């Protein structure tokens, strides 16, 4: 018994050490298990968070696409008189211009591109165009040459007049377009407009200060005028090719005659006449196709139609035909139909169309786009009204033009004393009504 007691007492330290080591192993296993459970829990939570985030990320683009789609739908203007919408630019359009026979339309935009549209099948949804890249710059203004074999443009960064040659395809449509000439710098301020005479005698450029320049087709500076407007708002060449005109901060429109000899040599630019009657600055103006009528719109809240078929050499002044109301304090653009019977004015997102004879409002196209309208122009035959707004060109049937033509002809028929004249006027009335009927619209 004593020997057994001695054996147990002698080995007790070994037992204690084994017990302690056993407890440590159990404790380590327990702690490791707890940590693994925590890691698994965190991993599961992280995976759940990632899945939630992925779901949210997938959901966001869907909402954005819906919003963008709604925005696109909102910008699509609809009206019974809207014939078509020309789409092709990636930037905002700055200007447009019909060629002399109305077969082509040129548009310039801040995307450094000019598009030459073929209007042969205007009623179709798809419209062909020729793309013209303006290298390292963009065109703020663009005008067709009389023979449609060139375009004249105002460059934004270069602030200069440029001429591009337009090639022809076998079918007569525009082909290859390439730079031909850049005029020397003559304007200190930003160019407002450019134009070319229908007889090909000269090119005009006008800037925001008071400078108006007349050039030869080769880029030679023929004359420089001071308009004395304080600031120029607008300027253009008359359709007859004889005159240049300007408007600005002062309440008048000034018209000059560009004179050439019988042999075609430049002589001078002399003052012809002025449109007087507004009480504030004139935002814009336009000529009729034969240059016998002019229309103007002013900051004073009115627009006016003038008879300019006068002998200005003898001091005769233009006759005021009509004054209409158009309250506006922001710049507006104006277009006059080729026959001088219809006046269209755009301000911000709205287009107002008036009867030139009575001054009454024919129609108001409201909020045609979210962007402001930058230019208006009637087609050479008067059938359409084109408006440049945003990245698009809206082309309307000129229904008010037909209505105003009918009203004017009927008034003239009442006052006609000769039966042959009445018959001729009635024939023109029937033609206008037939045109409206083809559009399934009435003349009232």
C-alpha positions, 0 to 999 in steps of 0.5 A: 500500500505504501509502495502504491502511494509512493508511485502515485505521488511521484507521477502526479506532475505528469498527470497534471501537465497532461490534463492542462495540455488536454484543456488547452487543445479543447479550448483551441478547437472551441475557439477555432470553431467559433471563428469559423462560424463567424467567418462563414456568417460574414461570408454569407452576409457579404455574398448577400450584400453583393447580390443585393447590390447587383440587383440594385445596379441592374435596376438603375439602368432600367429606370434610366432607360425608361426615363430616357425613352420618355424624354425622347417621346416628349421631344417628338412634336406631332401636328396634322400639318407636320409633314416630316422631321429630318434627323441626322445631326448629332449636335444642335443645328445652327442654320438651314438653307434651301437651294434655288429650286427647293430640291436640296436643303443644307443644314449646319450644326455644332457637330462639325458636320454639314448635311446636304439633304435630297428633298425628292421624296420628302414625304418618306420616313427615310431621307438621304443626305450627303455628309460634309465634315468641317475639319477642326471647326464647325459652320454657324451659317450655310448658304447655297450658291445660285447653281447649287455647285457650291456652299458658302459658310461662316466658320465658328472658330476661324470666324471667316467665310469659306467656300466648298465645292459641291460635286454632282452625281449622275442623277444630279444629286450632290456628290463629293464636297471639298473645301475650295477657298477661305477668305481672309479675316476681315471681322473682329466680332462674331459673324452673324450671317453670310449670303451670296447674290443670285447673279453670282456677282458678290458674297456678303458677310456681317458680324455682331459689331457694325461691320458688313463686308462685300466680297468677290467670289474669289475672296477679294474684299470689295467694300466694308460698310459701317451699319451704325446699328451699334450692334448688328442682329441680322443681315442678308442679300436680297433674292434679286441679287441687287441689295444687301440689308442689315438690322440691329440695335437701332429701330430701322432696317438699312438697305444698300444697292451693290452696283456693277457696271454693264461689263460686270465690274464692281462700282460701289455700294450705295444707300438705297432706302430704309424701313422706318417705323419700329420704336426699338431694335429689329431682331430679324427681317426677310424679303419676298422672292421678287424682293418687292416686299419685306417683313420685320420683327422688333423688340417693340412687340410688333412685326411689319410688312412693307411694299418695297417696289419703289423708285428709291433713286427718286427718294421714294420711301417704302410703304407700310402695308401691315402692322401686327402684334408680336410681344417678345423681348428675346431674339426672334427669327422671321421668314416671309413666304415667296409671294409675300402673303405669309409671315412666320416668326419663331420665338423660343419654342413656338412658331407664329404664322400670320396673314400678311394682308390682315395681320391676323394669326393663322396658327401657333405651333406651340412648344415644338421642341425643348430647345429654342428654334434657331432658324425658319425658312419657306421653300422656294415654291412656298409649299413648306415651312422648315424650322431648325430646332435642336438636332432636327428640322421640322418641315410643315405644310404651308397650309396658312400660305394657301389660306392667305393666298385664297383670301387675298385673291378673293379680295382682289377678285371683288375689286376687279373690273375686267372679266378676264382678270376675274377669271384668271383670279378664280383659276388661281383660287381653284388651284390653291383650293385644290392644293389644300384638298390634296392635303385633306384640309379646308381653306377656312 
